[in-house]
Every structure is written in structure tokens, then in C-alpha cells.
Amino acid sequence: MRRALLLLITLSAVTGLALWLARIGGTVEVQVGEVWIGITFPVAMMGLAIAFIVLHGVLSVFRWLRHLPARRRAARREQRRSDGDAAVTRALVALAAGTPDAARVEVRRARVLLGDTPQTLLLAAEAERLAGREDAAAAVFKQLADRGDARFLGLRGLLRQAMQRQDWAAAQRLAKEAEAVHPGAAWLREERQVLALRTQDWREALALSPPAGPRAALALAAAMQEEDAARAAEFEKQAFTADPAFTPAALAHAKRLAAAGVARRARAVLEQSWLAAPHPDVGAAWIAGEKDRLARVKAVEDLIHRNREHPESRLLMARAAIDAGLTGRARSELEALVAAGSADRRCYLMLAELEEVEHGDTADARAAQAKWLRAAANAQGAPRWRCAACGAEHNAWKAECAACGTVGRIAWSAPESVPARG
């Protein structure tokens, strides 16, 4: 509506101008040599307007013709880009469908149409990898790595290939280069952590471990690798602080403190560890310095008084009592375990030993021993160091399970708490 009103106003103005010029009248004279031309003023103005329109049309046609080649080149470029984008889309679909031959054909078409852009090079590398042509993929990843705008993409592909073929030296070098290009990348941090675990670089693995990771196990493993005693002590302390219930860390930290002459702090570490998770090795370390057997019983009392009812506390007290000749004390501890249903094989074997200590080599003692030995044969096994991932048993704690390669999952546990192998 607005455009129609504007056109009507324009036509009205032109018509009014024409009538005004006609009313004015007048003549325009042009003389060239002996040639004289005279035309009325309105006709002259109309002729001038027509001449302007014609000239403008001629110039517009000339300009259109002059820019025609450029427009045709732009149209061809746009068509090539459109065809290239379509080829990229088809390549992505082929990669997602798992058809490497079709993906390679479409990628080649895209590279012809669009050139070697980071997108087409990355698609080419992935298509070659899907086809099992790792060497060809590596060559394309190297092309990407040589470009300033896509270096991280190339290094990422080369790093992934190095880790796949377990070339750890090359993987570490590529990881450092990628870190320099894109510091703090989340993906790279995860890959570096996997690499550190695979190469058993426990210090690096600890530095890259997330808060929910097995930091206590990694810190202790780093301490065991560390040649500098001061650094090793720091790692042991870090492991114990991360998890006071982690017995190997508590023992290592307490041993280091005792060697440094800080016996009180060493005993405090053992006491805290026993309170968090009683373990026979902690009990053995606690009474190791006591030569007198009765003094050992008192030392055990000092250790277990805050979790007196725990099965490990009763077993430790029973052992110390038997060694000190306090058979009644030992029997009360062991029978309390049996009554509570918490007795394992160790408890029944100590009861069998206790019968011989109390009654000697008599028929009654042998009968009682036989009863406890039968119970031991049917009882739950003693806790062991077991991998929580696969259930494999180990004689001592290790950072990595030798059976399944899982890191930080070996724990002190009874057989029933281990998942079945599947």
C-alpha cells in the first residue's frame, strides 16, 4: 500500500511538472554552422530526460557485460562449494555407516572440489583408518600437523595411532607437542593419564588423576618409584592423607617417620589406620618393638580400644594372648567371634592351636582340635589382597593388577566381597 501511494505521488508530480512546463512555453535553439534547430522547451526537456534514460541503460548494460566473467566465476565457485559440501556430508554418512570405500570416494571428491582444508584432511584420515590403511592415515595426519590452523587435530590423530600400536615413546612425545599447542585440553589430559598408567609413570598419573581417582594408590606407587627419599616421603604422606584406611600407605608412612626418629607420630599413623580399617600388618607393626609378651598384650589393648568389637581386633588380641600364655583371654576373644558369626578360617585354626596349648597331647584335646579343624575347612577364607575388577589374588599389594592390568583396584577383602569372574 505504501509503495502504491508513493508511485501515485510520483506520477502526480511528473504530470504536474509537465503541465507547468507546457504552460511556461518557450523555445530551445541549437545552431551548428548553418544548421539551426529550434524546439519547444517542454519537448527539449522531455528529450533530455529520454537521452538520460537511454544513456543510463547503455551504461548499465556495459557494466553488466563487464562483470559477467566475474559473476560466472563466482557462480562456479559457489557450485563447487555446494558440491563439495554435499560430498563432505556423504563422506560423514559413509563413515557413520562404516563403509570405508564409499567414504574414501566421497572424500576424494570433496578434496578436489574444496581443496585440502582441515575438514577434508580430517575426513580423509578417518576414512583411511576405517579402511585399515594406517600408514595412509598417518600421512594425512602429518599434513594436518604441519598446518598452523589444524596442528592439534593432526597431533591428536598421530597420538591415537601411537597408543594403538603401543609405541609409548612416540605417544609421550606427541602428547607433549599437543599440550604445547593446546594447553589444558580435557581430551588430552585424559589421554595423558591413560598413557601414564600404561607406562607406569605413577608420578605423572597422580598429577593427572581426577579427584575421584585412586590417588592414594597412585601416590604410594609414585613413592615406590621415587629415588629421592624426601620426595618419596612426601608421596607416602600424600597417600596416607588421601585414604587413612589404605594400609600399605599407612605402613610406609609410619616406617618413614620411625626411621626419621619421630616414633610418636609413627604410632599415631598406625593407630589412625587401625581405627579406619584394621589390618593384621598394622597390628604386627604396632607390637613389633615390644619384646615382652605380656607387654604386647597391653600394647594391643592400647591399639584396639576404640574398635574393640572388630574381628581383626579380637584376632590380634587372641594371638597376643596365646603367645603370652593367657589362654582364657584368648578363648574368650575367639569364642566371641564364633558366637557373632564373624569367625573365619584363622579363628578356627587358633582355636585348634589353643586346645593343644591348654590340654596338651590328650584324647580330649585331639578331639577338640579335630572339631575346630573341620570347622576351619568349611569356614570363610581369610581376607587377601584381591583385585576388585577381576578377583585375582595377590600375595602383597600392587599398584596394577597383573591379571587384568587395572590400576588402583587391589584391596584387602574377603572372598565373598569380590565380584565373580565373567
TORFI-949663 format. One record per residue (C-alpha): residue number from 1; residue in three letters; z, x negated, y negated. Coordinates in steps of 0.2 Angstrom, whole numbers. Layout:
BEGIN
NUM_ALA_Z_X_Y
...
This chain:
BEGIN
1_MET_0_0_0
2_ARG_4_-14_-12
3_ARG_-12_-23_-8
4_ALA_-22_-7_-12
5_LEU_-13_-4_-28
6_LEU_-17_-22_-33
7_LEU_-36_-20_-29
8_LEU_-36_-4_-39
9_ILE_-29_-13_-54
10_THR_-41_-27_-52
11_LEU_-56_-16_-51
12_SER_-50_-6_-66
13_ALA_-48_-22_-76
14_VAL_-65_-28_-72
15_THR_-73_-11_-76
16_GLY_-64_-11_-92
17_LEU_-69_-28_-97
18_ALA_-87_-24_-93
19_LEU_-87_-9_-104
20_TRP_-79_-19_-118
21_LEU_-92_-32_-117
22_ALA_-106_-19_-117
23_ARG_-99_-11_-132
24_ILE_-97_-28_-141
25_GLY_-116_-31_-138
26_GLY_-124_-47_-145
27_THR_-137_-60_-138
28_VAL_-136_-77_-130
29_GLU_-151_-88_-135
30_VAL_-156_-103_-125
31_GLN_-171_-114_-131
32_VAL_-178_-129_-121
33_GLY_-193_-136_-130
34_GLU_-204_-122_-134
35_VAL_-196_-111_-121
36_TRP_-185_-98_-128
37_ILE_-174_-87_-118
38_GLY_-164_-73_-125
39_ILE_-152_-62_-115
40_THR_-139_-50_-120
41_PHE_-121_-56_-120
42_PRO_-115_-44_-106
43_VAL_-129_-50_-94
44_ALA_-126_-68_-99
45_MET_-108_-66_-94
46_MET_-112_-57_-78
47_GLY_-125_-71_-74
48_LEU_-112_-84_-77
49_ALA_-100_-76_-65
50_ILE_-113_-74_-52
51_ALA_-118_-93_-54
52_PHE_-99_-97_-52
53_ILE_-98_-87_-36
54_VAL_-114_-95_-29
55_LEU_-108_-112_-33
56_HIS_-91_-109_-26
57_GLY_-99_-103_-10
58_VAL_-111_-118_-8
59_LEU_-97_-130_-11
60_SER_-86_-121_2
61_VAL_-100_-122_15
62_PHE_-102_-140_11
63_ARG_-84_-143_13
64_TRP_-83_-133_30
65_LEU_-98_-144_36
66_ARG_-90_-160_31
67_HIS_-74_-156_40
68_LEU_-82_-149_56
69_PRO_-81_-165_66
70_ALA_-63_-167_62
71_ARG_-59_-149_67
72_ARG_-69_-151_83
73_ARG_-59_-167_87
74_ALA_-43_-158_84
75_ALA_-48_-144_95
76_ARG_-52_-156_109
77_ARG_-36_-165_107
78_GLU_-27_-148_107
79_GLN_-36_-143_123
80_ARG_-32_-159_131
81_ARG_-14_-157_126
82_SER_-14_-140_133
83_ASP_-22_-145_149
84_GLY_-10_-160_150
85_ASP_5_-149_148
86_ALA_-2_-137_162
87_ALA_-4_-152_173
88_VAL_14_-158_169
89_THR_20_-140_174
90_ARG_10_-140_190
91_ALA_17_-158_194
92_LEU_35_-152_191
93_VAL_32_-137_203
94_ALA_25_-148_216
95_LEU_40_-160_215
96_ALA_52_-145_216
97_ALA_42_-138_231
98_GLY_42_-155_240
99_THR_23_-158_241
100_PRO_21_-176_235
101_ASP_2_-176_237
102_ALA_-1_-162_226
103_ALA_12_-169_214
104_ARG_3_-186_213
105_VAL_-14_-177_210
106_GLU_-7_-167_195
107_VAL_2_-182_188
108_ARG_-14_-192_188
109_ARG_-22_-178_179
110_ALA_-8_-177_166
111_ARG_-9_-196_163
112_VAL_-27_-195_160
113_LEU_-25_-181_148
114_LEU_-9_-186_139
115_GLY_-8_-205_142
116_ASP_7_-215_148
117_THR_20_-206_140
118_PRO_39_-207_145
119_GLN_37_-189_153
120_THR_21_-193_163
121_LEU_28_-210_169
122_LEU_44_-202_175
123_LEU_35_-189_184
124_ALA_23_-202_192
125_ALA_38_-212_198
126_GLU_47_-197_205
127_ALA_30_-192_214
128_GLU_29_-209_222
129_ARG_47_-209_228
130_LEU_44_-192_235
131_ALA_29_-198_244
132_GLY_39_-213_251
133_ARG_30_-226_241
134_GLU_45_-235_234
135_ASP_35_-250_228
136_ALA_23_-240_218
137_ALA_38_-230_211
138_ALA_47_-247_206
139_ALA_31_-252_197
140_VAL_31_-236_186
141_PHE_50_-238_183
142_LYS_47_-255_177
143_GLN_34_-248_165
144_LEU_47_-236_158
145_ALA_60_-250_157
146_ASP_48_-261_147
147_ARG_46_-247_134
148_GLY_59_-246_120
149_ASP_60_-227_119
150_ALA_62_-225_138
151_ARG_71_-241_144
152_PHE_86_-231_150
153_LEU_75_-220_161
154_GLY_67_-235_169
155_LEU_83_-244_172
156_ARG_91_-228_180
157_GLY_77_-227_192
158_LEU_77_-245_197
159_LEU_96_-244_199
160_ARG_95_-229_210
161_GLN_82_-238_221
162_ALA_93_-254_222
163_MET_108_-244_228
164_GLN_97_-235_240
165_ARG_92_-251_248
166_GLN_110_-258_246
167_ASP_104_-273_235
168_TRP_121_-274_227
169_ALA_117_-289_216
170_ALA_102_-281_209
171_ALA_111_-265_206
172_GLN_125_-274_197
173_ARG_113_-282_185
174_LEU_103_-266_182
175_ALA_119_-257_179
176_LYS_124_-270_165
177_GLU_107_-268_157
178_ALA_108_-249_157
179_GLU_126_-250_150
180_ALA_119_-261_136
181_VAL_105_-248_132
182_HIS_116_-233_133
183_PRO_135_-237_132
184_GLY_146_-224_139
185_ALA_134_-213_148
186_ALA_143_-202_160
187_TRP_130_-204_174
188_LEU_130_-222_173
189_ARG_149_-223_174
190_GLU_149_-213_190
191_GLU_135_-225_197
192_ARG_145_-240_192
193_GLN_160_-233_201
194_VAL_151_-230_217
195_LEU_144_-247_215
196_ALA_161_-255_213
197_LEU_168_-246_228
198_ARG_153_-251_239
199_THR_155_-269_234
200_GLN_174_-268_235
201_ASP_176_-274_217
202_TRP_193_-265_216
203_ARG_196_-270_198
204_GLU_180_-263_192
205_ALA_183_-247_202
206_LEU_200_-245_195
207_ALA_194_-247_177
208_LEU_180_-233_180
209_SER_191_-222_191
210_PRO_194_-204_183
211_PRO_212_-198_181
212_ALA_211_-188_197
213_GLY_205_-203_207
214_PRO_215_-214_219
215_ARG_221_-225_205
216_ALA_237_-231_215
217_ALA_227_-237_230
218_LEU_214_-245_219
219_ALA_227_-254_208
220_LEU_235_-261_224
221_ALA_218_-266_231
222_ALA_215_-275_215
223_ALA_231_-284_216
224_MET_227_-290_233
225_GLN_211_-297_227
226_GLU_218_-305_211
227_GLU_221_-324_212
228_ASP_231_-324_196
229_ALA_249_-320_200
230_ALA_253_-312_183
231_ARG_238_-301_184
232_ALA_242_-296_202
233_ALA_260_-291_197
234_GLU_253_-280_183
235_PHE_241_-271_196
236_GLU_256_-269_208
237_LYS_267_-261_194
238_GLN_252_-250_189
239_ALA_250_-244_207
240_PHE_269_-240_209
241_THR_269_-231_192
242_ALA_254_-221_196
243_ASP_262_-215_213
244_PRO_280_-220_217
245_ALA_278_-211_234
246_PHE_264_-224_238
247_THR_274_-235_250
248_PRO_263_-251_250
249_ALA_263_-252_231
250_ALA_282_-250_231
251_LEU_285_-264_243
252_ALA_273_-275_235
253_HIS_281_-272_218
254_ALA_298_-274_224
255_LYS_294_-290_233
256_ARG_286_-297_217
257_LEU_302_-293_207
258_ALA_313_-300_220
259_ALA_303_-316_220
260_ALA_305_-317_201
261_GLY_324_-316_203
262_VAL_325_-298_197
263_ALA_334_-291_213
264_ARG_342_-276_204
265_ARG_325_-270_198
266_ALA_318_-273_215
267_ARG_331_-262_224
268_ALA_328_-249_211
269_VAL_310_-248_215
270_LEU_314_-247_234
271_GLU_327_-233_230
272_GLN_314_-223_219
273_SER_301_-225_233
274_TRP_313_-219_246
275_LEU_318_-204_236
276_ALA_299_-200_233
277_ALA_293_-202_251
278_PRO_305_-210_264
279_HIS_296_-223_274
280_PRO_303_-235_288
281_ASP_296_-250_280
282_VAL_305_-246_264
283_GLY_321_-244_274
284_ALA_318_-261_283
285_ALA_315_-269_266
286_TRP_331_-262_259
287_ILE_343_-269_273
288_ALA_333_-285_276
289_GLY_345_-295_266
290_GLU_361_-289_275
291_LYS_367_-300_289
292_ASP_382_-290_294
293_ARG_378_-275_305
294_LEU_392_-264_298
295_ALA_387_-269_280
296_ARG_369_-262_285
297_VAL_376_-245_289
298_LYS_384_-245_271
299_ALA_368_-251_263
300_VAL_358_-237_272
301_GLU_371_-224_266
302_ASP_368_-231_248
303_LEU_349_-228_251
304_ILE_348_-211_259
305_HIS_362_-202_250
306_ARG_350_-192_238
307_ASN_339_-185_253
308_ARG_352_-186_267
309_GLU_343_-172_277
310_HIS_326_-180_278
311_PRO_321_-185_296
312_GLU_317_-203_290
313_SER_335_-204_283
314_ARG_343_-199_299
315_LEU_332_-210_310
316_LEU_336_-225_298
317_MET_354_-221_299
318_ALA_354_-219_318
319_ARG_345_-236_320
320_ALA_358_-245_309
321_ALA_372_-236_318
322_ILE_366_-241_336
323_ASP_364_-259_330
324_ALA_382_-258_323
325_GLY_389_-250_339
326_LEU_393_-234_330
327_THR_386_-223_345
328_GLY_395_-207_339
329_ARG_387_-208_322
330_ALA_370_-212_329
331_ARG_371_-197_341
332_SER_376_-185_328
333_GLU_361_-190_317
334_LEU_349_-189_332
335_GLU_355_-173_339
336_ALA_354_-165_321
337_LEU_336_-169_321
338_VAL_333_-161_338
339_ALA_343_-146_333
340_ALA_332_-144_317
341_GLY_316_-146_327
342_SER_311_-161_317
343_ALA_313_-174_331
344_ASP_298_-184_335
345_ARG_295_-197_349
346_ARG_305_-210_340
347_CYS_321_-199_340
348_TYR_320_-196_359
349_LEU_317_-214_363
350_MET_333_-219_353
351_LEU_342_-205_362
352_ALA_337_-213_379
353_GLU_342_-230_372
354_LEU_359_-223_366
355_GLU_363_-216_384
356_GLU_362_-234_390
357_VAL_372_-241_376
358_GLU_386_-228_378
359_HIS_386_-227_398
360_GLY_378_-242_404
361_ASP_368_-243_420
362_THR_376_-227_429
363_ALA_368_-212_438
364_ASP_373_-201_423
365_ALA_366_-212_411
366_ARG_349_-214_420
367_ALA_348_-195_422
368_ALA_351_-193_404
369_GLN_338_-206_400
370_ALA_325_-198_411
371_LYS_328_-181_402
372_TRP_325_-189_385
373_LEU_310_-199_391
374_ARG_302_-183_397
375_ALA_306_-175_380
376_ALA_298_-191_372
377_ALA_282_-189_382
378_ASN_280_-171_376
379_ALA_286_-174_358
380_GLN_275_-176_342
381_GLY_269_-194_339
382_ALA_277_-205_326
383_PRO_268_-205_309
384_ARG_255_-218_307
385_TRP_243_-224_294
386_ARG_229_-212_295
387_CYS_213_-208_286
388_ALA_214_-191_278
389_ALA_195_-190_278
390_CYS_191_-194_297
391_GLY_208_-195_305
392_ALA_206_-213_311
393_GLU_222_-223_314
394_HIS_226_-240_306
395_ASN_240_-252_310
396_ALA_243_-255_292
397_TRP_237_-248_275
398_LYS_220_-252_269
399_ALA_210_-248_253
400_GLU_195_-242_263
401_CYS_194_-234_280
402_ALA_185_-245_292
403_ALA_179_-230_302
404_CYS_171_-219_288
405_GLY_171_-230_273
406_THR_181_-218_262
407_VAL_192_-226_249
408_GLY_210_-222_245
409_ARG_212_-209_258
410_ILE_223_-218_271
411_ALA_240_-211_270
412_TRP_256_-211_281
413_SER_256_-195_291
414_ALA_260_-186_307
415_PRO_245_-182_319
416_GLU_246_-163_315
417_SER_243_-166_297
418_VAL_226_-174_300
419_PRO_210_-164_300
420_ALA_201_-163_316
421_ARG_186_-174_318
422_GLY_170_-164_316
